[in-house]
Amino acid sequence: MSITKEQIDNANQGMMAQHETEFQVLQSRLVEKGLPVDHIIDQLQHFQVAIPSWALGAGGTRFGRFSIGGEPRNLSEKIHDVGLIHALTQSAGSISLHIPWDIPEDATTIRTLADSHGILFDAVNSNTFQDQINQTLSYKFGSLCHTDASIRAQAVNHCKEVIDIGQALGSKSLTVWLADGSAFPGQLNFREALERTLGSLKEIYQYLPSDWRLFIEYKPYEPNFYSTVIQDWGTSHLLASECGERAYTLVDLGHHLPNTNIEQIVSTLIWRGKLGGFHFNDSKYGDDDLTVGSIKPYQLFLIFNELVEGMANNKSNNPPLAWMIDASHNLKDPLEDLMQSLEAIRLAYAQALMVDQQRLQEARSTNDVTMAQEILQDAYRSDLRPLIREARRRSGGALHPIAQYRRLGMREVLREQRGLNTVATGL
């Protein structure tokens, strides 16, 4: 079952009176502040975030997994679910695949299906953190960093295969995240492990098509808890710089130790022209993969403030950024969780667009700390949800996506179609 434009329009019609009242009040306030409301709405309409194929089912933890029923059993059903989200939100215009979880049997057929939903293919993701069925060699002690050259070659060849699959689907980037590291002191020679990783990444980079980009993720811990080979943004930046001009650092919001100043990392990477993109999520203690904005909404806003200012003053020619949600759901309906994340992302972006950057710079220049804080918090504390709804409405989406999803009983329909005990591929 798909959600039709007629269904969305009919539901919106019953909510238009209240929406118009709320939007007009907000619009008047923003105009008084001298803000270009229509321009902000236009920027919000064009802001698209990729949905990861692995976030469409119940993810769980290492201790247990609680199925929600009706989960997508194959790539076609995953694309269908992203189509549902995009129809309602008009902000999820692409899907990011994980290989080998999402290898298409027929790339042409899959591309046609995605086109029918208005969906593009974002970055493809390699997987060298799991041993697959019938895999010749094991990644138990690493992949791109492994002491055994044959295991490194297997991991490199896998990444090349991922690139080939991505090309067939129209993707333009490869994301590499490594679980490589050590659980105990003495297990790894840090320098040699990093050197081997760089050699593997260079071989992958050389295989990239000329119009592709390589995104290198980092993570301070998990699954290895003593060390990871690419443990922070600086190491990722070093590797990307060594690989070449089309290699970039990818920032996953959950991949940081508690209280890390992620907004400062973002600013530095833009200054160096090496920020590739984002994996959005949230965390309380570590890599929790929680709903975006559910724990640290102010940090999310501050990150977007650096993005808006940095890309507007892009002296290093940092390319347009790749945006993706990276989350794992064990308690909520995954589609509802993703729609909540999309709302939080757009809201933080809208609030950042409200910041008077000229006044903020003047306050900084005169060391007026109080005024700098006032300017930021005035934007952050503004309720811009009517603006988000208006942007969604103008694009043909639902004023209240989750409410309409529930009103149409979409999860119940998916359970009827797919069953109660389905498991999303790769999970």
N, C-alpha and C positions, 0 to 999 in steps of 0.2 A: 504494500500500500504506500502510495506517495501522497504528500500533502499538496493540494492544488492551490493555485493563486486565488481561485474563487473562494476556497475555504478560508484562506488568510484574510482576504478582503472583507468577507462577511463577518468574521470575528472582529476585525479592526473597526468595522462600522459601528458596532455596539459599544465601542470604547472611545470613539472619536471625540465626543463632547467633553469628557473629562480630560482627555489628552490635550485637546486644543486649548482648554483653559490653562492647564499647567504649563504648556509650552509657551503660550503667549506671555504669561507672567515672567517666565525665565528669559524669554527673548527680549522683553523690555529692559530687564535688569542688565543683560549682557550688552545691549545697544547703548545704554547709559554709560557703561564702562568703555565704550568705543571699540568693542570687539566685533569682528566681521562674522556674524552668525552663520550666514549661508556658506561662507568659505570654510568655516570649521566643520559644518555638516558635510560639505563636499569631501573634505579630508577624511572624515570618519567613514563615509560611504566607500571610499577607495581603500580603506585599511582592511586587509584580509589576513587571516591567521590560518595556518595549516592545521588540520586535525591528524594526529598520529593514528595509524591503523590499529595499534595495540591498545589504544585507550577506549575502544568501542565495546569492550567486554569487561567483566569483573576481573581486576588484576590481582588483588589480594596481597598477602605478605608471605614470607617464608614459612609462616606458621599455619596458614589456612587461607582458603578461598571460598567465598560465598556467592554462588551463581545467582544472577538476577533473572535468568530465563530470557529466551528470545535473542541471545547473543549471536553475532554474525559468525557463520561457520566457514566462510570462504571470502575471497577478495571481493567478489561481486556484491555480497551482502554488506561488506564493510563500506563499499562505495555508496550503496543505497542508504546506509545510515548517515554517512556524511552529507548525502543529498538532503535528507530530512532536516539535519541541523542547518544546512545552508539555506534551505527554503524558508525556514523560520527566522533565521538571524541575518541572512544576507552578509555574513562576515566570515564564513568558513569555506572559501572558494578553492581550497586545495587539500590534498591528502598526502601524508608522508608515509612511505612504505618501509617495512622492515624485512630484509631478506636474510634467511630463506623463508620467513613466515608468510610472505606475500608474493611468491613467484607466480606470475600470471601464466595460465596455460596458453592463452592466445593474447598477445599484447594489443593487437588491433581491435579485438572485441572489447577488451577492458578499456581501451582509450575511448571507444565509441560510447560505452556505457557511462564513463566519467563525463564525457561531453554532454550527454543527455541531461545530466544533473548540474551542468555548469561548473564542473570540478576539474582542476588542473593537478598535475603531479609535482609535488614539492620535492625536497631533498630525499634521496634514498639512503637508507641506513644499513650499515654492515653489522654482522653479528659474529664476533669472535669471542664472546663471553659464555657461549654454550657449546657443548659438543652435540652435533646433530646425529640422527640415525645414519648408520653406515659411514660415518666420518672416519677417515683413515687414521688420523693422528689427533691427539687430545690437546685441548687448550688449558688443561688443569694448572699448568705452571706458566701460563702466558701465551701470547699469540705473536704480535708484531715485535715483542721484546725477547722472545724465547731464545734460550741458549742453543737450541737445535735449529740449524738453518732450514731443514726440511719442514719444520712446523711453521717457521716464519714464512716460507714460500707458500705453504698451504693457505695461510691467512691473507697474504698479499693477493694470491690468485682468487680467493673468495671476493675480495674487494673489487678486483677487476671484473668479475662476473656480475657484481652488484651494479657497477657502472654500465655494463652492457644492457642489463635489464632496464636500468633507468633511462638509457638512450632510447630504447624501444618505446617507452611510455611518454617521453617528452620531458623528463626531468633534466635539471641543469646543475645539480650539485650532489655531492656525496658527504655524508656525515660519518665520522669515525669516532666512536667512543670505545675506550679500552678498559677492561677489567684488570689488565695486567698490573702486577705489583707483588708485594710480599706480605705474608701474615706474621712472619717472625724475623727478628734481627738476625743478620748474617745470611739470610736466604738469597738475597740479590746483591750483586755489585751495582750500586745505583748508577754510576757513570756508564758502565758497559751496557746496562739495560736501556738507558736513554739513548745511547749511541746506536744500538741495534734498532730501536724503535724509529729513530730518525732515518736510518737507512731503508727500512720498510716503507715508511711514509713517502720518502722520495721516489721509490719505485712506483707506488700507487699514483703519486702526483704526475709522474711522467706519462702514465697511461690515460690520464684525464683528457677528454676532448678539449679543444682549444677554447670553447665557450662555457666550460664547466668551472665550478669552484669546489675546493676542498675545505670542509669545516672540521676543525679539530676540537673536540670536547675535552674537558678536564673534570676531575673529581677528587676530593681529598682523601676519601676512604670508601670502602664497600665495593666489592666483596672482600677485598684485602684491607686489613685494619692496621698494619704496620706502615706500609707505604704503597702508594700507587705511582706508576711511572709518569703519568701526566697528572700531577696532583694539584696544579693551580694555573691561573690565567697566564702567569709569566712563563711557565714551561710551555704551555700551548702556543703563546706568542712566539717564543724562541723557535719551536718546531715549525710553525707556519712561516716565519721569516726565512728559515733555512730551506724550506721546500720551494718557495717562490711567490710571486706576486698574486697568484690566484688561490693561495691558501690563507685561511683566516681562522681566528679563534671564535668558537661558539660558546655563548654563556648560557648555562642552565641555572635558573635561579635557585634550585634546590641543591646544587653542587657546591656548596660553600659551608665552611664552618660557621657556627652561630655568631651573629653580630658582625659578619663581614660587611664592609662598605662596598656593596655591589655597584652602586651608582658611581663611585670613584673609578672602579675598574672599567665601567662602560665609557666614562669620559676619556680615560687614558687610551683605550683601544681605538676609539674614534680618532683621537689626536694622531695616533700612529697609522691610521688607515687600515687597521687590521681587525675590525669588528665584523664578523660574518653574519651573526644573527642570534636569535634567542630561542630557548626552550622555556616556556612559561609554566610555572607551578608555584607552590608555596610550601613553607616548612616551618615547624616550631623548633625542632631540635637538630634536624639534619635533613637528609634527602628524603623527605616525607611524601613528595609528589602529591601534595594536597591541592584543592581547588584554588585557582589563582585569586589572590586578594583576600583569601579567607582568614589569614593570620596577620600579614604585614601589608595592609593596603597603602599605608603612607610610604613605605619603602618602594612599592611598585610605582607610585606617583613620582617619587624623587628620581627613580631610574628613567621614567619617561621624560621628566624634565631635562635630564642630561641628554637624552636621545634627541628631543626636539631642538634644543639649543645647539647640540653638537652637529647634527646633520644640516642645520641652517647655516652653520659657520664651518663648512666641511673643507678646510684648506688642504687636507690630506687625500681628498677624493675617495673617501670611504664609499664603497658601492652601496646600493640599496640593500637593506637588511632582510634576512629571511626570518619569518615569524612562525613559531609553532608552539602548540601546547604539548607538554610532556607530563602526563599524569597517570596515576594508577588508582582505580576505584574499587573499594571492597564493600562499601556501605550504601552508596547512592546508585541510582540509575545512571549509568555512564553518560548517556546522552544529555540528561539534565545537568549533570556535573559540568560537561563540556560547554553547555550553553551558559551556565553561571560564570565559567572562566572567560568566555568570550565577552560577556557583559562587563566583567571587572577590567579586562584589558582595554576595551574601548573607553570605559569611564576614566581610567587613569590617563589614557592618551588625550581625551577631551580636556581633562583638568590641566594637563601640561600645556596644551594649546592655549589655555586661558592666561598663563603666566605672562605678565608684562616683562619681557626680557630686558627691555631698555631700562625700565625703572630698577629692575633687579641689579643690572650692571652698575647703575649709578650708585645704588646703595653699597655695593661691594667696593666701588672705587673710593667711597668716602668712609669705608669701614663702619657703615651704619648697620650693625648686626641686627638690631631690633627690627628695622624696616625690611631687611632682607627676609627675615622670618615671617613678618606680616604679609609680604607679597606672596610668598609660597603658600602659607596657610590659608590665605583668602581664596586662592584657586582650589586648594585641596578640599576645603570645607564647603565649597559650592555644590549644591545638589544638581548635577547635570543630567540626571536620568531622563528627564523629558527631552533633552537634546539627543540623547542616544536613541530614544524611541522614535523621534522624528527622522533621524538619519535612516533608521531601519525601515520606517514606513515609506519614505521616499524611494528606497531601493526595492520595495515590494515585499518586505518582510513583515513579521508579526510585531505588533506593539508589545505584546507580552508572550514571548516564545514558549516558556515553560508552561504557562497557564493554558495556551492553546494545545501544546503537546499532550497535556493531561486531559483536556476537554475532549480531544479526539481519541483518547484511549490508545495512543500509539504503542506503548509498551505491551499492552494486552494483545494488540494486533500482532506484534512481533512474536510474542509467546505462542500465539495460535499458529503462526506460519512456521516457526522454527523449533518449537518445543520448549520445555522447561529446563532440560538438562544439557543444553548446548554449551559448548566452550569455544570462545573465540580463538581462532588459529593463532598459535604462538604463545598462548597463555597457559 
